[in-house]
Amino acid sequence: RFFRIVAQERGWRLAKNYAVGMLFLNKDPELAAAARRIVEEELQRETLSIVGWRDVPTNEGVLGEIALSSLPHIEQIFVNAPAGWRPRDMERRLFIARRRIEKRLEADKDFYVCSLSNLVNIYKGLCMPADLPRFYLDLADLRLESAICLFHQRFSTNTVPRWPLAQPFRYLAHNGEINTITGNRQWARARTYKFQTPLIPDLHDAAPFVNETGSDSSSMDNMLELLLAGGMDIIRAMRLLVPPAWQNNPDMDPELRAFFD
């Protein structure tokens, strides 16, 4: 409801199925403009209609010195889906569009897509959870409603704190400390050719599927997103990504063992 109100206040018309993208842009106006152009091109390539851009209202006074020095320009983009699209179909096309966008803007290290979805909107940053509604004024707006709300409070230990690496990611919030992350990333890269689904014929436009430069949690989020886009339910996907210690369990059902093996 909140985003429909925001759109109405601007004279925008949102379709039955619409999506909102939360983006960190470069503070250089020319680089930000170039990013907006690429974002629009790739969304329109998916036959999505651009409704408009919105500067996300923020209060920079609540940020610490480090967070303020690296603060990106934060905007939202509103897009409409063609008539007849189902929500999950739209989510898959947004996934492909976002990956194309990210690959085209790989050289711009300040560009980051927090979320681009018709299901989830992510407000995150380098601040304490209690300060989120003080920084993002939308979160203090009583018109904003959500079925669920997930936040995560943890200081970075293995990576330099950056706005894009703030939690949560697009699908999960996770403590990290994945000791096998290097091997996991290498296996994901080696198996790229095996990932196929009739739900996304052009899936390999999104490859590589797992980032190797972000945090370990962000890489696991990438893989979870891929499995969900391919039609796997979230319970099965999470059991695959975070399996129990099954190798030395002689009492495990053979079918369950085959699932993990």
Secondary structure, DSSP 4 states (H G I P E B T S, - for coil): -HHHHHHHHTT----SSEEEEEEEE-SSHHHHHHHHHHHHHHHHHTTPEEEEEEEPPB-GGGS-HHHHHTPPEEEEEEEEPPTT--HHHHHHHHHHHHHHHHHHTTT-TT-EEEEEESS------SS-GGGHHHHBGGGG-TT---S---------SSS---GGGSSP-SS-------TTHHHHHHHHHHTGGG---TT-TTGGGG-S-S-SSS-HHHHHHHHHHHHHHTT--HHHHHHHHS--S-TT-TTS-HHHHHHH-
